[in-house]
Amino acid sequence: MEQVVRIIWHVKITSEFPIFNSPLYVDGISKYHINWEGFVFRHEVSNIVVNGIPQEPPYVRFFDLSWVLDPQG
């Protein structure tokens, strides 16, 4: 029997470097699929929102922060 734990999370990312003039606010939902032994065997992330802008999968783009520096590009 599989169970799912769903967590809604909010993160504030700040930096001491002058790259970011203001913090990044990231929201999302994590789903942890748990097997019959109580171990997580799959983690899914969805509904990523960065500074109020919904992101589309694949979310790998979020980790390339160059789009934050030039959101028009």
Long-range contacts (C-beta under 8 A, 24 or more apart in sequence): 1-36, 2-33, 2-34, 2-35, 2-36, 3-33, 3-34, 4-31, 4-32, 4-33, 4-34, 5-31, 5-32, 5-34, 6-30, 6-31, 6-32, 7-31, 7-32, 19-65, 19-69, 20-68, 24-50, 24-51, 24-68, 25-50, 25-51, 25-52, 26-50, 26-62
